[in-house]
Structure formats: structure tokens, C-alpha cells
Amino acid sequence: MKNLQSTTTLHNGIKMPWFGLGVFKVEEGAELENAVASAIRNGYRSIDTAAIYGNEAGVGRGIEQGLRLAGIERSELFITSKVWNADLGYDATLAAYETSLSKLGLEYLDLYLIHWPVEGKFVEAWRALEHLYELGRVKAIGVSNFQPHHIDTLMMDAKIKPMVNQVEYHPRLAQLELRNYCKQQGIQLEAWSPLMQGQLLDNPLLRQVAARYDKSVAQIILRWDLQTGVVTIPKSTNEERIIANAAIFDFELSEADMELIAGMNENVRVGPDPDHFDF
């Protein structure tokens, strides 16, 4: 983890950046496009979106601008999207993938995820993702918000193990059991809402740690993610914050501070519980 282009290698050999930009709740428009473009121009190589965000077209335009500004090729980026619950099912998932590609203006995705583990539907959707992967239409496939028992259910019929599991992850929700499970299974864990939607930025303990390293609380949390072996994708539309969020490769948290932050865990969520949701 030496710089913003540093990667982890997924179990199928595909390289995924440790750090990226998330665009949850960022509406279509110039703000979104500028955020994506400026992230790429400032060295980001991973962009994460989803069908339900309703912003894939704007992300696509931002990617196009970013590639031009950075002077790099599409192959240097790692683009993720997700199939929404209403489209889970073999044929519906295949169609949803084509719709996402069309909106993004891309020929392939680097990672395609099942967004939520809707009981009775995600197994068929996974079969569709396997088909896309076997055809070479997507570089890697995975899941989001899956608990170990969801993955166990998936693997009863699956031919291919998920390469990534993207979940809510921050110091108040350290997901230790899930983290250990994914490590044992060779599944890369990825954090959404790593800053707990801003709720941790004024935390006194984290502010003390941040002062020790002359870093911001956000930088401390994001560095903690990486040192726990978790890919992270903080959201921001402000170019200064986009740059600042990524300035985490020039220091390392001590073991004592890693444990101090881990001790903040209270299994508190800001998003839905993957075992109890109704959408």
C-alpha cells in the first residue's frame, strides 16, 4: 500500500485498487461529473456506483472527462456497479448489466456486485453473474451486504466464489466475524460508509489519534481500513476532500492505535441490517 494506485489481488488474479471514490447519494449533474473527473485526474483509479443510485450516466461522463484529463486508458481504471433488488433473477440480472453498461458508456465492468442478499433471489442472480464472468464480459464478480450465512447459501449452488464482499464497515462496526470469514474464504472485504456518514469526524478518541499523526480524523479512519486489509471507497464531491482523503499512504498507524480504534466497535449500523431489510 505505497500509493493511490496500490492494489490488492483478488482470488482470480485481477488487481483491485485499495482505495477509490464512492458516489452514493450524489445526483446526476455537474457536481457528480466533476467529482469523478477530478478524482481520476488526482490519481484515483477506482470508482464505485450502483444502478439504484440513479447516477451511472453521470459517472460515465465523469469517467470520460477524467480519462482525458489524466491522459490514461480505460484499462487503467477499476469501475464497479451493482444490480438492484428488483432486477435479481437470471434474465433480469443479465438485462440489468447491459443497462448499466449502456448508461456508463462502457464495454465492460471491472466488478459487478449483487447489491443486497434478497432471500430466494440472489442465487439465480449469481448464476447470471457467473455467466457474464465466464463470457469475459466482467473482470470480477462479487456481493454486497452479505453475511457469512448468505455466502454459504450462495456457495451451495455456485461454481465461482465471490471475489469481493462490500459491506458497511467503520470503527463502530468492525465486522470482525465477517472479516475473519472472508479472509479464510479468500474474499476481499470492501467498506462502504467508512466514515459512518460523517458521524465519527468529531469523535474525541479519533481526534486524539489524528493529532498524534498530524492527520485528519477521516485520514486516520481510512488508513485503519487499509491496515485491517479492507478496501475503502469514501464518498466526496469536494475536490479538496477528494485529495485529502487519499493522503493516507505516507504514514502507518501503530499497533496500539489500531487496537485503540478497533476497541470502538459497538456493532452500530447507519445502514440497514442485511438480515432484516424489506426493499
C-alpha positions as CSV (number, residue, x, y, z in Angstrom):
1,M,0.0,0.0,0.0
2,K,2.5,2.6,-1.2
3,N,0.3,5.0,-3.1
4,L,-3.2,5.7,-4.5
5,Q,-2.6,3.2,-7.3
6,S,-1.7,0.3,-5.0
7,T,-3.7,-2.8,-5.5
8,T,-4.8,-6.0,-3.8
9,T,-5.0,-9.1,-5.9
10,L,-8.4,-10.8,-5.9
11,H,-8.6,-14.6,-5.9
12,N,-9.0,-14.8,-9.6
13,G,-5.8,-12.7,-10.2
14,I,-7.5,-9.4,-11.0
15,K,-5.9,-6.4,-9.3
16,M,-8.2,-4.0,-7.4
17,P,-7.2,-0.7,-6.0
18,W,-7.2,-0.5,-2.3
19,F,-8.7,3.0,-2.4
20,G,-11.5,4.5,-4.5
21,L,-14.3,7.0,-4.8
22,G,-17.9,6.2,-3.9
23,V,-20.8,8.2,-5.3
24,F,-23.8,7.1,-3.2
25,K,-26.5,9.8,-2.9
26,V,-24.7,12.0,-5.5
27,E,-27.3,13.1,-8.0
28,E,-26.8,13.4,-11.8
29,G,-25.3,16.7,-12.8
30,A,-22.1,18.8,-13.0
31,E,-21.2,18.1,-9.3
32,L,-21.1,14.4,-9.8
33,E,-19.3,14.6,-13.2
34,N,-16.7,17.0,-11.8
35,A,-16.1,14.8,-8.7
36,V,-15.4,11.7,-10.8
37,A,-13.3,13.5,-13.3
38,S,-11.2,15.3,-10.6
39,A,-10.7,12.1,-8.6
40,I,-9.3,10.4,-11.7
41,R,-7.2,13.4,-12.5
42,N,-5.8,13.4,-9.0
43,G,-4.7,9.7,-9.2
44,Y,-7.8,7.7,-8.2
45,R,-8.2,4.6,-10.3
46,S,-11.4,3.1,-8.7
47,I,-14.9,4.4,-9.0
48,D,-17.9,2.7,-7.3
49,T,-21.5,3.2,-8.3
50,A,-24.8,1.2,-8.5
51,A,-27.9,1.0,-10.5
52,I,-30.1,2.2,-7.6
53,Y,-28.0,5.4,-7.2
54,G,-29.5,6.6,-10.4
55,N,-26.3,8.3,-11.5
56,E,-24.5,5.8,-13.8
57,A,-24.8,8.1,-16.8
58,G,-23.2,11.0,-14.9
59,V,-20.5,8.7,-13.6
60,G,-19.8,7.6,-17.2
61,R,-19.5,11.2,-18.3
62,G,-17.1,11.9,-15.4
63,I,-15.0,8.9,-16.3
64,E,-14.8,10.1,-19.9
65,Q,-13.6,13.5,-18.8
66,G,-11.3,12.0,-16.2
67,L,-9.5,9.8,-18.7
68,R,-9.0,12.8,-21.0
69,L,-7.7,15.0,-18.1
70,A,-5.4,12.3,-16.7
71,G,-4.2,11.1,-20.1
72,I,-4.8,7.4,-19.3
73,E,-6.6,4.5,-20.8
74,R,-9.9,2.9,-19.7
75,S,-7.9,-0.3,-18.8
76,E,-6.2,1.6,-16.0
77,L,-9.5,2.2,-14.2
78,F,-11.4,-0.2,-12.0
79,I,-15.2,0.5,-12.3
80,T,-17.8,-1.1,-10.1
81,S,-21.6,-1.2,-10.3
82,K,-24.3,-3.3,-8.6
83,V,-27.5,-5.0,-9.6
84,W,-30.5,-3.8,-7.7
85,N,-33.0,-6.0,-5.8
86,A,-35.8,-5.5,-8.3
87,D,-33.6,-7.0,-11.0
88,L,-32.5,-10.1,-9.2
89,G,-33.1,-13.2,-11.2
90,Y,-31.2,-14.8,-14.1
91,D,-32.6,-13.0,-17.1
92,A,-33.4,-9.8,-15.2
93,T,-29.8,-9.6,-13.9
94,L,-28.3,-10.1,-17.4
95,A,-30.6,-7.3,-18.7
96,A,-29.7,-5.0,-15.8
97,Y,-26.0,-5.5,-16.5
98,E,-26.5,-4.4,-20.1
99,T,-28.5,-1.3,-18.9
100,S,-25.7,-0.3,-16.5
101,L,-23.0,-0.7,-19.2
102,S,-25.1,1.4,-21.6
103,K,-25.7,4.2,-19.1
104,L,-22.0,4.2,-18.1
105,G,-20.9,4.2,-21.7
106,L,-18.5,1.3,-21.1
107,E,-17.8,-2.0,-22.8
108,Y,-17.2,-3.9,-19.6
109,L,-17.1,-3.5,-15.8
110,D,-14.2,-4.5,-13.6
111,L,-16.5,-5.6,-10.8
112,Y,-20.3,-6.3,-10.7
113,L,-22.0,-6.9,-7.4
114,I,-25.3,-8.2,-6.1
115,H,-26.3,-5.2,-4.0
116,W,-28.4,-7.0,-1.3
117,P,-29.0,-10.6,-0.3
118,V,-32.7,-10.8,-1.1
119,E,-33.8,-14.3,0.0
120,G,-34.9,-16.6,-2.8
121,K,-33.5,-14.3,-5.5
122,F,-29.7,-13.9,-5.0
123,V,-28.8,-17.5,-6.1
124,E,-30.3,-17.1,-9.6
125,A,-28.8,-13.6,-9.9
126,W,-25.4,-15.1,-9.0
127,R,-25.8,-17.6,-11.8
128,A,-26.2,-14.7,-14.2
129,L,-23.0,-13.0,-12.8
130,E,-21.1,-16.3,-13.3
131,H,-22.4,-16.4,-16.9
132,L,-21.2,-12.8,-17.5
133,Y,-17.8,-13.6,-15.9
134,E,-17.4,-16.8,-18.0
135,L,-18.1,-14.8,-21.2
136,G,-15.4,-12.3,-20.2
137,R,-18.0,-9.5,-20.0
138,V,-16.9,-8.6,-16.5
139,K,-13.4,-8.9,-14.9
140,A,-14.6,-9.9,-11.4
141,I,-17.9,-10.6,-9.6
142,G,-19.0,-10.3,-6.0
143,V,-21.6,-9.5,-3.5
144,S,-22.6,-6.6,-1.2
145,N,-24.1,-6.6,2.3
146,F,-23.7,-10.4,2.5
147,Q,-23.2,-12.1,5.9
148,P,-21.4,-15.5,6.1
149,H,-24.6,-17.5,6.1
150,H,-25.7,-15.7,2.8
151,I,-22.4,-16.6,1.2
152,D,-22.7,-20.2,2.5
153,T,-26.1,-20.4,0.9
154,L,-24.8,-19.0,-2.4
155,M,-21.9,-21.5,-2.5
156,M,-24.3,-24.5,-2.2
157,D,-25.1,-23.9,-5.9
158,A,-22.3,-21.6,-7.1
159,K,-19.4,-22.6,-9.4
160,I,-17.4,-19.4,-8.7
161,K,-16.8,-18.0,-5.2
162,P,-17.4,-14.2,-4.9
163,M,-14.2,-12.2,-5.3
164,V,-15.4,-9.2,-3.2
165,N,-17.9,-8.5,-0.4
166,Q,-18.7,-4.8,0.0
167,V,-20.3,-4.0,3.4
168,E,-20.8,-1.2,5.9
169,Y,-17.6,-1.0,7.8
170,H,-16.2,1.6,10.2
171,P,-14.8,1.7,13.7
172,R,-18.2,1.4,15.2
173,L,-19.0,-1.6,13.1
174,A,-15.7,-3.6,12.8
175,Q,-17.4,-6.7,11.4
176,L,-14.7,-9.0,13.0
177,E,-16.5,-12.3,12.4
178,L,-17.3,-11.4,8.8
179,R,-13.8,-10.1,8.3
180,N,-12.3,-13.4,9.5
181,Y,-14.7,-15.4,7.4
182,C,-13.9,-13.5,4.2
183,K,-10.2,-13.8,4.9
184,Q,-10.5,-17.6,5.3
185,Q,-12.5,-17.8,2.1
186,G,-10.2,-15.6,0.1
187,I,-12.9,-13.0,-0.4
188,Q,-11.8,-9.4,-0.4
189,L,-13.8,-7.2,2.1
190,E,-14.6,-3.7,1.0
191,A,-16.0,-0.8,3.1
192,W,-19.0,1.4,2.3
193,S,-19.7,4.3,4.6
194,P,-16.2,4.1,6.1
195,L,-16.7,7.4,7.8
196,M,-20.1,6.5,9.2
197,Q,-21.6,9.2,7.1
198,G,-19.6,11.8,8.9
199,Q,-20.7,10.7,12.4
200,L,-17.2,9.9,13.5
201,L,-15.4,13.0,12.4
202,D,-15.8,14.8,15.8
203,N,-15.1,11.7,17.9
204,P,-12.7,12.7,20.8
205,L,-10.7,9.5,20.7
206,L,-10.2,9.7,17.0
207,R,-9.2,13.3,17.3
208,Q,-6.5,12.4,19.8
209,V,-5.2,9.8,17.4
210,A,-5.3,12.2,14.5
211,A,-3.3,14.8,16.5
212,R,-0.5,12.3,17.1
213,Y,0.0,11.8,13.4
214,D,-0.9,15.3,12.3
215,K,-3.7,13.9,10.1
216,S,-7.4,14.4,9.9
217,V,-9.9,12.0,11.6
218,A,-11.0,10.9,8.1
219,Q,-7.5,10.1,7.1
220,I,-7.0,8.1,10.4
221,I,-10.2,6.0,9.7
222,L,-9.3,5.4,6.1
223,R,-5.8,4.3,7.0
224,W,-7.3,2.0,9.6
225,D,-9.4,0.4,6.9
226,L,-6.4,-0.3,4.8
227,Q,-4.3,-1.7,7.6
228,T,-7.1,-4.1,8.5
229,G,-6.9,-5.4,4.9
230,V,-10.2,-3.7,3.8
231,V,-10.6,-1.9,0.5
232,T,-12.3,1.5,1.1
233,I,-14.3,3.9,-1.1
234,P,-15.2,7.2,0.8
235,K,-17.7,9.5,-0.9
236,S,-16.9,13.1,-1.5
237,T,-17.8,15.7,-4.2
238,N,-15.4,18.3,-3.0
239,E,-12.0,18.2,-4.8
240,E,-10.0,19.3,-1.7
241,R,-11.5,16.5,0.3
242,I,-11.1,14.0,-2.5
243,I,-7.4,14.8,-2.5
244,A,-7.2,14.9,1.3
245,N,-9.0,11.5,1.7
246,A,-6.3,9.9,-0.4
247,A,-3.4,11.4,1.5
248,I,-3.0,8.2,3.7
249,F,-0.1,6.5,2.1
250,D,2.7,8.5,3.8
251,F,2.1,7.1,7.4
252,E,1.2,4.0,9.3
253,L,-0.8,3.6,12.4
254,S,0.9,1.9,15.3
255,E,-0.4,-1.5,16.6
256,A,-1.5,0.2,19.8
257,D,-3.6,2.8,17.8
258,M,-5.0,0.1,15.6
259,E,-6.2,-1.7,18.7
260,L,-7.5,1.5,20.2
261,I,-9.7,2.2,17.1
262,A,-10.8,-1.4,17.0
263,G,-11.9,-1.1,20.6
264,M,-14.5,1.5,19.5
265,N,-16.7,-1.3,17.9
266,E,-20.3,-1.3,19.2
267,N,-21.8,-3.2,16.2
268,V,-23.7,0.0,15.3
269,R,-25.0,0.5,11.8
270,V,-26.0,3.6,9.9
271,G,-27.5,1.5,7.1
272,P,-29.9,-1.4,7.0
273,D,-29.2,-4.8,8.7
274,P,-28.5,-7.4,6.0
275,D,-30.7,-9.9,7.9
276,H,-33.6,-7.5,8.3
277,F,-34.5,-5.3,5.4
278,D,-37.6,-5.1,3.3
279,F,-36.7,-3.4,0.0
